[in-house]
Amino acid sequence: MQSKTLKLLSYGSAAILITMMVAATVVEKFHGTETALAAIYHNPIFFALWAVLAASGLALLVRRGGASRPATLALHVALVLILVGALITHLSGQSGSIHLREGEATAAVELEDGTALELPFSLELKEFRVEFDPGTRHVADYISVVAFDGESVTISMNHIAKRDGYRFYQADYDEDGHGSILAVSHDPWGVGITYAGYILLLLAMIVYFFEPDSHYRQTLRSLRRERKPGPRRHVGTIVLAVLGAGLLLAWFLDAFPKGPLMPVLRSPMLFIHVVPMMVCYSVFSLLALLGIVGLCLRPKAAERLRAIGYAVLCPAVFLLAFGTFFGAVWANISWGNYWAWDPKETWALNTLLIYSFALHGESLRAAGHPRRFHLFCILAFLAVLVTYFGVNLFLGGVHSYA
């Protein structure tokens, strides 16, 4: 297949997927989650587009000689693994809930499709309690002490129980305080494959910066060759550093929920998930401002600013990928599902896909054109604004506190 056709399939399918996910968040807002899942997220066309994106993107990379660059190839293989794991989870994973009352044993799980599943062991709720912050009525944790065939295990927020391939999460409780509802998940293959993709992606992103022939290293080498001594360069660097630090501080101070944290957020994973997101959002805002400057510069200066922009954009996109997928791991630990198509998740993925276009300057000529690159950075920042502000104000979801 010709490179032109592969490019059309790869970038075209990505553009359609972005459009469909944007539409899905709007549909969910006005018609509910079930409608959005049935009409878009679980639509066979949606699955097919992801398959086209994965296959054509990998084929295009190999055709253009990407197989000789291990880190670049591993990045794309990792994304394929993540998609394969997600498909297996969708097709074979089981999830539901089990309602326990103190002193009563049961092995019946109600699956999401309404059918019942009999577990190969029984559960008995020994005790349920709500813990509060000292001296306040702010909830610190929800705790269920459950016996698995007589063996007592404590289940709380961010602390799950595992038994024979099944995972149990604290989900809800009865108003009288004597009953607990646990989320149940059984996905022995999908999670493992997806996590393998996450690990490979992390390693590939780290190694990519040291890969001699990567587009990133080529850009750095070109910048070093064009470097000119002089006080103006140092002044400009200082101004950009101060501006970037100011923007980073502004984002960071508003990164965490205000007031006492809800139980699910009381985890060290909050810091690891949120900080990379805030850093990359700060960089994207800086690039949008530089994009405005770049559109006003002469061609040669605009080209140099584009090279600088790319050198900054690449690690920012990788940070966004890390923060997004680490958030998926945290969600799997806390809620039993690493991806639920929550509006914030969906828009973070949209933002990642959009900015990834600019990293493919070798195959997308528009991404390598200075003024088009600067214009792209300005327009792409709209996705950040929707992700950070728009979802909270209009779309809602489980991340509406963020």
Phi, psi and omega per residue, in radians:
M1 nan 2.395 -3.101
Q2 -1.188 2.637 3.140
S3 -1.031 -0.655 -3.131
K4 -1.073 -0.736 3.128
T5 -1.172 -0.747 3.124
L6 -1.099 -0.680 3.083
K7 -1.087 -0.760 3.137
L8 -1.087 -0.765 -3.141
L9 -1.157 -0.778 -3.071
S10 -1.181 -1.024 -3.081
Y11 -1.301 -0.516 3.095
G12 -1.175 -0.771 3.125
S13 -1.145 -0.640 3.097
A14 -1.103 -0.741 3.132
A15 -1.121 -0.706 3.125
I16 -1.167 -0.712 3.118
L17 -1.075 -0.746 3.102
I18 -1.041 -0.790 3.135
T19 -1.076 -0.758 -3.136
M20 -1.137 -0.674 3.139
M21 -1.233 -0.623 3.036
V22 -1.072 -0.806 3.126
A23 -1.090 -0.660 -3.101
A24 -1.104 -0.685 3.140
T25 -1.171 -0.573 3.085
V26 -1.257 -0.760 3.098
V27 -1.032 -0.748 3.138
E28 -1.097 -0.657 3.141
K29 -1.075 -0.750 -3.021
F30 -1.733 -0.371 -3.057
H31 -2.189 -0.019 3.051
G32 1.712 2.827 -3.075
T33 -1.129 -0.748 -3.081
E34 -1.073 -0.673 3.121
T35 -1.148 -0.749 3.129
A36 -1.114 -0.696 3.118
L37 -1.133 -0.818 -3.092
A38 -1.210 -0.702 -3.038
A39 -1.393 -0.561 -3.010
I40 -2.236 -1.112 -2.977
Y41 -1.085 -0.590 3.135
H42 -1.829 0.237 3.115
N43 -1.318 2.334 3.125
P44 -0.966 -0.553 3.113
I45 -1.117 -0.673 3.116
F46 -1.090 -0.779 3.097
F47 -1.100 -0.754 -3.100
A48 -1.097 -0.668 -3.141
L49 -1.136 -0.679 3.074
W50 -1.111 -0.693 3.117
A51 -1.122 -0.738 3.114
V52 -1.102 -0.766 3.128
L53 -1.050 -0.821 -3.102
A54 -1.136 -0.836 -3.066
A55 -1.210 -0.820 -3.099
S56 -1.221 -0.632 3.117
G57 -1.128 -0.757 3.120
L58 -1.173 -0.718 3.128
A59 -1.135 -0.684 3.125
L60 -1.129 -0.717 3.126
L61 -1.073 -0.815 -3.137
V62 -1.118 -0.721 -3.118
R63 -1.121 -0.560 -3.126
R64 -1.584 0.217 3.072
G65 1.546 0.220 -3.109
G66 -1.187 -0.337 -3.138
A67 -1.132 -0.348 3.122
S68 -1.443 -0.080 3.106
R69 -2.003 1.687 -2.994
P70 -0.960 -0.779 -3.090
A71 -1.156 -0.742 3.121
T72 -1.103 -0.753 3.104
L73 -1.120 -0.732 -3.121
A74 -1.113 -0.596 3.085
L75 -1.016 -0.813 -3.094
H76 -1.286 -0.625 3.079
V77 -1.128 -0.674 3.121
A78 -1.061 -0.745 3.121
L79 -1.126 -0.640 3.081
V80 -1.124 -0.754 3.113
L81 -1.056 -0.744 3.129
I82 -1.070 -0.746 3.126
L83 -1.175 -0.701 3.114
V84 -1.109 -0.763 3.101
G85 -1.066 -0.722 3.120
A86 -1.116 -0.686 3.123
L87 -1.136 -0.760 3.121
I88 -1.109 -0.705 3.075
T89 -1.036 -0.772 -3.133
H90 -1.128 -0.668 -3.047
L91 -1.470 -0.630 -3.020
S92 -2.097 -0.240 -3.131
G93 -1.217 2.571 3.092
Q94 -2.102 2.421 3.089
S95 -2.564 2.579 -3.129
G96 -3.004 -2.663 -3.125
S97 -2.554 2.731 3.108
I98 -2.311 2.263 -3.096
H99 -1.749 2.135 -3.108
L100 -2.059 2.416 3.001
R101 -1.988 2.532 -3.097
E102 -0.971 2.269 3.111
G103 1.469 -0.046 -3.131
E104 -1.954 2.432 3.124
A105 -1.858 2.515 3.112
T106 -2.671 2.770 3.069
A107 -2.254 0.206 -3.049
A108 -1.674 2.188 3.077
V109 -1.949 2.327 3.060
E110 -1.618 1.956 -3.123
L111 -1.306 2.871 -3.088
E112 -1.114 -0.447 3.138
D113 -1.489 0.096 3.086
G114 1.632 -0.171 3.131
T115 -1.469 2.882 -3.117
A116 -1.817 2.545 3.096
L117 -2.196 2.256 3.119
E118 -1.659 2.098 3.134
L119 -1.322 2.674 3.113
P120 -1.371 0.190 3.111
F121 -2.668 2.918 -3.118
S122 -1.922 2.735 3.108
L123 -2.168 2.488 3.064
E124 -2.345 2.248 3.123
L125 -1.431 1.966 3.116
K126 -1.438 -0.680 -3.093
E127 -2.799 2.496 2.955
F128 -2.221 2.397 3.118
R129 -2.587 2.691 3.054
V130 -1.933 2.180 3.119
E131 -1.772 2.525 -3.082
F132 -2.090 2.758 3.012
D133 -1.110 2.483 -3.094
P134 -0.944 2.242 3.080
G135 1.321 0.133 -3.122
T136 -2.337 3.083 3.038
R137 -1.914 0.330 3.087
H138 -1.394 2.167 -3.089
V139 -1.180 2.232 3.109
A140 -1.731 -0.579 -3.115
D141 -2.922 2.720 3.014
Y142 -1.994 2.186 -2.987
I143 -2.240 2.261 3.046
S144 -2.064 2.230 3.022
V145 -1.740 1.946 -3.004
V146 -2.066 2.447 3.072
A147 -1.801 2.116 3.040
F148 -1.675 1.799 -3.073
D149 0.878 0.730 3.077
G150 1.660 -0.272 -3.131
E151 -1.597 2.042 -3.057
S152 -1.351 2.358 3.124
V153 -2.401 2.451 3.103
T154 -1.697 2.244 3.109
I155 -2.087 2.238 3.118
S156 -2.562 -3.105 3.106
M157 -1.115 2.305 -3.106
N158 1.157 0.245 3.079
H159 -2.438 1.714 -3.022
I160 -1.678 2.963 3.038
A161 -2.065 2.521 3.136
K162 -2.166 2.437 3.100
R163 -2.726 2.085 3.065
D164 0.901 0.711 3.109
G165 1.517 -0.099 3.095
Y166 -1.726 2.508 3.114
R167 -2.104 2.443 -3.048
F168 -2.158 2.313 -3.055
Y169 -2.240 2.508 3.055
Q170 -1.252 2.094 -3.057
A171 -2.035 -0.728 -3.059
D172 -2.827 -3.135 3.115
Y173 -2.701 2.838 3.121
D174 -1.357 2.612 -3.073
E175 -1.101 -0.506 -3.133
D176 -1.379 -0.065 3.092
G177 1.359 0.173 -3.122
H178 -2.020 0.274 3.115
G179 -2.516 2.656 -3.108
S180 -2.363 2.545 3.073
I181 -2.015 2.123 -3.135
L182 -1.893 2.398 2.978
A183 -1.410 2.454 -3.102
V184 -2.151 2.347 3.141
S185 -2.342 2.424 3.085
H186 -2.406 1.798 -3.066
D187 -2.594 1.238 -3.022
P188 -1.168 -0.443 -3.053
W189 -1.801 -0.790 -3.050
G190 -1.068 -0.802 -3.132
V191 -1.097 -0.749 -3.133
G192 -1.065 -0.768 3.137
I193 -1.178 -0.724 3.128
T194 -1.111 -0.771 3.121
Y195 -1.128 -0.617 3.057
A196 -1.064 -0.685 3.077
G197 -1.120 -0.718 3.108
Y198 -1.076 -0.791 -3.119
I199 -1.134 -0.779 3.117
L200 -1.094 -0.690 3.123
L201 -1.084 -0.782 3.141
L202 -1.073 -0.831 -3.137
L203 -1.113 -0.719 -3.131
A204 -1.140 -0.670 3.139
M205 -1.138 -0.662 3.118
I206 -1.188 -0.838 -3.088
V207 -1.176 -0.530 -3.090
Y208 -0.949 -0.671 -3.097
F209 -1.198 -0.266 3.138
F210 -1.892 0.003 3.141
E211 -1.273 2.064 -2.998
P212 -1.003 -0.666 -3.042
D213 -1.718 0.190 3.131
S214 -1.186 2.681 3.127
H215 -1.053 -0.561 3.132
Y216 -1.132 -0.837 3.138
R217 -1.163 -0.613 3.082
Q218 -1.090 -0.702 3.119
T219 -1.126 -0.749 3.126
L220 -1.096 -0.715 3.135
R221 -1.117 -0.689 3.130
S222 -1.159 -0.623 3.112
L223 -1.184 -0.667 3.120
R224 -1.146 -0.669 3.137
R225 -1.148 -0.560 -3.077
E226 -1.607 -0.025 -3.071
R227 -1.136 2.369 3.127
K228 -2.189 2.314 3.138
P229 -1.227 2.773 3.101
G230 2.532 2.641 -3.074
P231 -1.120 -0.527 -3.103
R232 -1.090 -0.673 -3.126
R233 -1.103 -0.718 -3.114
H234 -1.207 -0.699 3.097
V235 -1.069 -0.767 3.131
G236 -1.094 -0.681 3.113
T237 -1.113 -0.746 3.139
I238 -1.111 -0.762 -3.141
V239 -1.065 -0.807 -3.136
L240 -1.132 -0.669 3.138
A241 -1.141 -0.751 3.119
V242 -1.144 -0.766 3.134
L243 -1.085 -0.783 3.129
G244 -1.107 -0.720 3.127
A245 -1.130 -0.682 3.109
G246 -1.106 -0.775 3.117
L247 -1.136 -0.721 3.119
L248 -1.065 -0.766 3.140
L249 -1.112 -0.724 3.133
A250 -1.070 -0.798 3.107
W251 -1.120 -0.755 -3.012
F252 -1.152 -0.723 -3.119
L253 -1.122 -0.403 -3.129
D254 -1.831 0.253 -3.015
A255 -1.362 -0.588 -2.997
F256 -1.810 2.626 3.118
P257 -1.036 2.536 -3.135
K258 -1.454 2.596 3.108
G259 1.409 -3.023 -3.136
P260 -1.042 2.434 -3.125
L261 -1.370 2.483 3.015
M262 -1.213 2.749 -3.018
P263 -0.931 -0.724 -3.069
V264 -1.123 -0.412 -3.117
L265 -1.547 -0.088 -3.119
R266 -1.475 1.238 -3.089
S267 -2.570 2.511 3.064
P268 -1.079 -0.299 3.122
M269 -1.177 -0.387 3.117
L270 -1.017 -0.836 -3.120
F271 -1.124 -0.777 -3.099
I272 -1.153 -0.561 -3.137
H273 -1.393 -0.764 -2.975
V274 -1.360 -0.757 -3.047
V275 -1.028 -0.827 3.090
P276 -1.034 -0.635 3.120
M277 -1.125 -0.746 -3.122
M278 -1.188 -0.653 3.126
V279 -1.123 -0.824 -3.108
C280 -1.188 -0.634 3.086
Y281 -1.102 -0.645 3.101
S282 -1.129 -0.742 3.113
V283 -1.119 -0.716 3.124
F284 -1.089 -0.667 3.112
S285 -1.162 -0.694 3.095
L286 -1.117 -0.732 3.126
L287 -1.127 -0.589 3.093
A288 -1.133 -0.720 3.094
L289 -1.163 -0.733 3.097
L290 -1.142 -0.536 3.093
G291 -1.085 -0.684 3.091
I292 -1.105 -0.738 3.101
V293 -1.123 -0.754 -3.094
G294 -1.068 -0.583 3.131
L295 -1.200 -0.325 -3.110
C296 -1.706 -0.099 -3.089
L297 -1.550 2.874 3.031
R298 -1.259 2.775 -3.026
P299 -0.888 -0.798 -3.079
K300 -1.153 -0.756 3.121
A301 -1.190 -0.645 3.114
A302 -1.130 -0.637 3.119
E303 -1.160 -0.744 3.117
R304 -1.125 -0.706 3.118
L305 -1.157 -0.567 3.079
R306 -1.128 -0.742 3.124
A307 -1.091 -0.734 3.091
I308 -1.113 -0.738 3.135
G309 -1.067 -0.721 3.129
Y310 -1.154 -0.706 -3.133
A311 -1.083 -0.513 3.103
V312 -1.517 -0.645 -3.059
L313 -1.142 -0.701 -3.058
C314 -1.007 -0.942 3.099
P315 -1.121 -0.526 3.119
A316 -1.150 -0.736 3.101
V317 -1.128 -0.690 3.108
F318 -1.131 -0.663 3.073
L319 -1.115 -0.690 3.096
L320 -1.091 -0.743 3.106
A321 -1.092 -0.768 3.136
F322 -1.092 -0.845 -3.120
G323 -1.087 -0.696 -3.135
T324 -1.156 -0.848 -3.076
F325 -1.343 -0.490 3.017
F326 -1.175 -0.624 3.050
G327 -1.077 -0.608 3.095
A328 -1.139 -0.708 3.098
V329 -1.106 -0.765 3.122
W330 -1.090 -0.727 3.111
A331 -1.075 -0.675 3.127
N332 -1.150 -0.611 3.115
I333 -1.257 -0.650 -3.045
S334 -1.570 -0.669 -2.997
W335 -2.038 -0.159 3.129
G336 1.462 0.187 -3.121
N337 -2.594 2.064 -3.058
Y338 -1.408 -0.212 3.069
W339 -2.643 2.116 -3.059
A340 -2.130 0.146 -3.112
W341 0.987 0.633 2.973
D342 -1.142 2.544 -3.092
P343 -0.909 -0.691 3.135
K344 -1.161 -0.740 3.083
E345 -1.054 -0.812 -3.083
T346 -1.089 -0.752 -3.119
W347 -1.272 -0.529 3.022
A348 -1.123 -0.722 3.087
L349 -1.149 -0.712 3.069
N350 -1.010 -0.823 -3.136
T351 -1.057 -0.719 3.113
L352 -1.092 -0.783 3.135
L353 -1.135 -0.723 -3.112
I354 -1.100 -0.880 -3.104
Y355 -1.207 -0.432 3.124
S356 -1.149 -0.402 3.075
F357 -1.004 -0.693 -3.067
A358 -1.251 -0.267 3.138
L359 -1.463 -0.061 -3.063
H360 -1.915 0.825 -3.133
G361 -1.119 -0.371 3.136
E362 -1.239 -0.550 -3.122
S363 -1.896 -0.372 3.078
L364 -1.888 1.844 -3.087
R365 -1.075 -0.589 -3.112
A366 -1.078 -0.600 -3.132
A367 -1.211 -0.390 3.130
G368 -1.612 -0.149 3.127
H369 -1.417 2.193 -3.018
P370 -0.923 -0.980 -3.039
R371 -1.188 -0.635 3.098
R372 -1.177 -0.621 3.085
F373 -1.113 -0.795 -3.138
H374 -1.135 -0.699 3.099
L375 -1.126 -0.688 3.103
F376 -1.033 -0.805 -3.122
C377 -1.068 -0.590 3.111
I378 -1.219 -0.855 -3.078
L379 -1.240 -0.655 -3.131
A380 -1.109 -0.490 -3.131
F381 -1.130 -0.345 3.068
L382 -1.065 -0.602 3.105
A383 -1.134 -0.648 3.094
V384 -1.126 -0.747 -3.140
L385 -1.088 -0.717 3.110
V386 -1.166 -0.764 -3.126
T387 -1.065 -0.776 -3.032
Y388 -1.462 -0.731 -3.081
F389 -1.876 -0.806 -3.020
G390 -1.061 -0.724 3.135
V391 -1.083 -0.771 -3.120
N392 -1.122 -0.712 -3.025
L393 -1.434 -0.572 -2.987
F394 -2.144 -0.669 -2.973
L395 -1.639 -0.488 3.096
G396 1.267 -2.669 -3.101
G397 1.893 -3.139 -3.078
V398 -1.227 -0.256 3.123
H399 -1.737 0.301 -3.055
S400 -1.161 -0.257 3.073
Y401 -1.390 -0.272 -3.003
A402 -1.597 nan nan
